[in-house]
Amino acid sequence: MQRPAEHQTATPATAPNSWPSLQYGQADWDRPDPAASRRQRAANRGTFHYAVVPHIAALEPPVSGEVLSDADDALTRMQAFDRDSLGWGVPFSSVLLRSESAASSQIEHLTANARRIALAALGDSSRPNATMIARNTAALRAAVDLADRISATTILAMHERLDGGDDPDNAGRFRREWVWIGGQSPVTAAHVGVHPDAIQSDIADLVGFIRRDDIQPLVQAAIAHAQFETIHPFTDGNGRTGRALVSAILRRRAVTTHMSVPISSGLLVDTEEYFAALTAYRLGDLAPIVERFAYAARRAVDNAVLLRDEVQAVRDSVLATAQRRTANLLTLAELCASEPAFTAQMVTDRGVSTSSAYRILDRLVEAGIIRPEKPIRGSTVWTVPGLTEALDRFAARAGRRTLRKGDAREQH
């Protein structure tokens, strides 16, 4: 790694109504791609500017009354969604984690259908994108589980879950090299992350900001996410880890105590606006990223309510296969409404005997509620078409600017 010039010191906020913009350091780059043309090699050699982030742990975010009101409205919607979920009677939390994982991955142009992602979570490695998205779900679970003790260590744990299978040498470790967004080198990049030597200090400062309880929670989550993306502490997976961090912050601040609102599905509606808001943040303007997150939260709640109704229908269809609702049937109904793919062991692990499990499973196959798949690692596997199709419709709605009446029942 080339040694850069000394960091330029980030200018602190000079007034209560200001937020410090990104500063820059300089370094030289002379490692062009040998496969590039002579012109490309020349264009990608020279001096580049890298991010020097202002430390924000003790700063008061200058958010206007209008923007704060917008964030408060979105916060109220999320809290009501979380509170109401207790009476839904469906195991919805894991479904929402899968939805958030798929949407966050789609922002990075990683796509796969819900059936493939569910099979990948059980060990099917035939679809690389599905495997990466399944790992993102594991990272999200780690983020929520570790929400009450967010630290540099827990951020590394989230990343290790995300990137461990693809890049074990770098998974769960802060980078030791330059990373950039856009362009073929840091010279032509749109954004270059902070110097590797600054990452530990910058993340420690960010953690200090996240641990505060005197900032409106959605404002805090939006700013923390933008700061994380600006630092870009990992060689890969920064966006997905940064969006998982949002779920952790909202759980820590008790905005969501039972469910994780899939905010990435709301960001996915207009990724250009999302990326523009990140750029505005680096210029010292907080409003766009806060407004984008407020919009994304409201949109995610609306979409999740449609998904909830479809998940409830899956559960009801299982219960309708017998005249009597036995404990075993209820267990299978919960499983089919929460796991789009499952094994026989997942059924027996829930206390259903093997003989009872296969008797009910055979009935569900005959009713078309579940479908046998090829064995994975020697285990018999079933998928739940009603649930995978509902998740795919959720993803399709996330990519539209408006939710149309009847979207929840559309086939595609």
N, C-alpha and C positions, 0 to 999 in steps of 0.2 A: 504494500500500500504506500502510495506517495505521501510524504509529509506535507501538510498544508501550511499556509501562512497562519499566524496567530489569529485566534477568534477575534472578531470585532465584538465589543461589548454591547449587549442589547440595551437600547434606551428604555429606561423605566417610564411608567405613566407619569405625565407631568401635571395632570389635573384630574379631579374626581370623575369627569365625564369622558376620559380618554382611556384607551386600552393600547398597550404597546404593540407596535407592528413588528413583524419579523425583521431581524437584522441579518447580515451576511458576512461570511468569511470567504477567503479566496484560497484556491489550491490549483496545482497544475496537473494535467492529465496527459499522459503520453503512452497510452496502451490501446491504440485503435484495433478494431477487429481485423485480423489478417485476411479474412475473406472479403472484406469490403473493397470497393474500387479506390483508386488513388485519390479521387476527389472526396469520397466519403471519409477516407482516413485523414485527409487534411482538415476536413470540417470538424472532425471529432478529436482533434488534438489541440491543447492549449489551456488557457486559464478558465476555471469555472467558479461559480459562486454557490456556496452551500449554506444551509439554514443555520442561523444562530437564534435559538428561541428565547424570548424573554421568560424569566421565571415568574410564575403566576400564583404560587401557593398563598401569598398574603394579599393578593389584589382583590378589589371589589369590582365585579363586572358592571360596567356602566350600561345598563339596559333600560331603554325608554319605557314609560308607562304603558304605551300601546303594545310593545313587544312582550312585556311582562304579562299583560292581560291575556295575550294570545297564548303564552306558555301556560298560564294558570288554567285557562279553559281546557287545553289539551291534558294537563295534569288531572283535572277533575274527571275528564272522560276516562282516563286510564284507571284512576282509583275506583270509579264506579264499575268499570268492566271487571276489575279484579275482585271487587266486593261481590258483585252479582254472580260471579263464577261459582261461588260456594253452593248456590242453589240449582246449578245446572244438572247435576246428577250424571255427568260424564267426566272421564279422566282426561281432561282437555290440556293439561299443562305440557305433557310430552308432545302432543300434536302441535302445539304452538311453537315449541322449541324446534321441531322439524321444519315448520313453516319459516321461522326466522332464519334458520340455517340455510335453507334453499334460497331465500330471497337475498341474503347477504352474499352468498356465493354467486348468484346471478348478476349482482352488481359488478363482480369481477369477471363476468362472462364465463362462469362455470355453470353449466346447466345439465340436468338429467331429470328424467321423470321420477315421480315419487316411488313407483314400484322398484326401479333400479336402485334408488338411494336406500330404500329399506332393505333390499337384498344385500347391498354392500355393507350395511351395518351388521349383518349376520355373518359376513366373511366372504361374500362373493367379490372377486377382484377383477371381473371381466370388463368393467367399465370404469376407467380411471377417474373421470369426472365425478361419478357417483360415489366412488371411494373417498375423494377429497371432501365432498359435501357431507358425507356421513361423519368424517372426522371433525368437520366444523360443528356438527351437532354435539359431539363429545366435548369440544371446546366450550360450547355454550353451557352445557351442563356443569362443567368445571367452573365457569364464570359465576353461575348462579349459586353453586354450592359454596364458593369461596367469597361470596359478596360481603360477608360481615368482617372480613379481614383482608381487604384489598391492599396489596403491597407489590413491590417489584417482583418478589418471589412468586406471588400468585399470578401476576401477569405472565411470567415465564411459564408457569404451569399451564395456563390457558393455551399459550402458543405451542407448547410441547404436545398437547392433545391434538392440536390442529395440524401440525406440520411433521409430526414424528415419523410417519410412515414414508413420506416422500423425501425428506432431507434430514436424516437423523443427526448429521454432524452439526446442523444449525438449529434444529428444533429445540425450543426452550432455552435459547441462548441469545443474548444481545449480539448484534452483528459486529464484525471486526473489519468491515470493508464499507466502501461507498455504496449507497443505493440511490436510485433516482426514478422519477416518473416522467415518461415521454422521452423521445430521442434515443439515439444509439449509444450515447455516452453522457457523462455528467456535463460535458461542454455544451451539448445541444438539448439537454433535458429541460422540462418545464419546472421541475422542482427537484432539488437534491437534499436528502435528509441531513440531519446534523452530523458533525464529525463523530466517528465511533468513540473517541475518548470522552465526548460530552454526554453520551447516552445515560450512563448511570446517574449522573447529577440531574439531568433533565427529567428522567423518569421519577427520581426521588421527589423532585419538586412537584411533578404532576400528581403523584400519590398524596402529597400534602394538600393539594387543592381538592382532590377527590374525597379526602377524609373530613372535609369541613361540613358542618351542618347548618351554616348560616346563609346558604345560597339556595335559591329556588331550584328544586331537584332537576327539572328538565333543562333549565339554563345551565346548571352544573354539568349535566351529562353531555349536552351539546358542545360546550366549551372544552371539556375534557377530551371528547372524541376528536375535535379539531386539533387540539394541541398534540395528541398522540399521533395523529396522521402526519402532522408537520414534523415531528421528531423522526418518525419512520424507523423504529428501533430494530426491526428484524430484516433479514435478507428477503423474506417473502411472507405473505400472510398478514401484512400490516392492516389492511382494510378490514378483513374478517375478524382479526383479533380486536381491533379498535371498536368494531360494532358489538362484539361480545362484551366488551368492557361497559358499553352503555347499559346492557341488560343487568350487569352486576351493580352498577351505580344505582339504577332504579330500584333494584331489590334491596340494596343497602339502605336507601332512604325510605324504604317501606311504601313506595309508590305502588309496587307490585309485590304482594306477599304470597300469592297463590299461583298466579299466572305470569308468564313473560310476554309482554306485548311485542309482537313481531314488527318493530319499528322499521327494520330494513325493507319490509314489504311496502311501506309508505315512501321510503327514500327511492325505491325502485321505480316509482311512478314517473319521476323526472330526474334521471341521474345527472343530466347536464346542470340543472339547478343545484343539485347536491354538491357537485364538484366546484361549481362557481362559488357556492357559499364557503367552501373550504379555502378557496383562494382569497375571498373577501376577509376571512378571519386572519389570514397571514398579513393582510394590509391594515389590521387593527379595527375592523368592522365586525362586531359581534352579531348584529341584528340578523343578517341572512341565515347564519347557521342555526340560530335559535328558532327563527321563523320556519326554517325547513324541517326541523325536528318536531315542532308543534304540529305542522301540517301532517308530517309522516305519522305521528302518534294517533291523530284523529282518524286518518285514513286506515291505519292498521287496525284500530278498534272496529271500525265499520266492516272491514273485510273479515275480521276474526269472528264477528257475530254471525255472518253468513256461513262461515266454516263450522261454527258450533252447531248450527241447525242441522247441517249435513252429518256431522259426527253423531249427533243424537239419533238421527235416522238410522245410522248403521247399528247402533246399540239396540234400538227398538226392533230392527229386523231380526237380530239374533234372538231376542226375547220372544218374538212372535212365532218361533219354530216349535214351541211347546206350549201346552195348555197350562203347565205349572211352572212357576219361576223358582227353580231350585237354586241352592247356593252355587252349585257347579255351573249352571247355565248363566247365572249372573256374573260369575268369574270370567266365563268365555265372552260374554257381552262386553265387559269392561276391557278385556284384552283386544277384541276386534275393533273397539272404538279408540284404542290408544296406540296399537302397534300394527302398522300396515303390513308387516311381515313377521312371522313368528315360527318357532320350532315347538315340537312336542314337549321338550324339556321346559320351555317357558310356561307351558300350561301346567305341567305337574309341579313345577316350582311354586305355583300359586295354590298348592294344596289339593289339586284335583287328581284322583287316582288315574292310572294309565288306562284302565278299562273304561272308566266313565269319560275320560278325555276323548278317546277315539270314538266312542259312541256318539258323543255330541259333535265332534269334528266331522264325522261321516255325514251326519244330518245337515250340517252347515254347507258341506261341499255339494250335497244333493240339492240344497236350496239355492245354490249359486252365490252364497254369501262369502265363502272363502274359496280359494283355488290352489290346488297342489302345485308346487314348483319343483324344479330339480333339486336334489339334495345338495346341501352346502356343508362341506367338511364332515360328511357322513350323517348329517342330521336331516330328517324330513322337515320340509318347509312349506308353509302356506302363506299366501298373500290375501289381503282383504280388498277386492276391487272397489267396493264402495268408498273405502277410506282413501286409497291411493288416488282415485279419480277426484275425490273432494279436495285433496291436497293439490292436485294438478290444476283444478279450477281456481283455487286460492292463488296459486302462482300466476295464472293467466290474468286474473283480476288485478293483481299487483302491478302488472305492466300496462294497465289502462289508466287514462287520466280521469275517467268517471266510472263509477259502479252503476251498472244498468240494472233495472228491475228484472228479476228472473235470472240474474247471473248465477246464483247458487245452483240452478237446475240445468244450466246449459251443458250440452255435451260437445266434445271437440275431439 
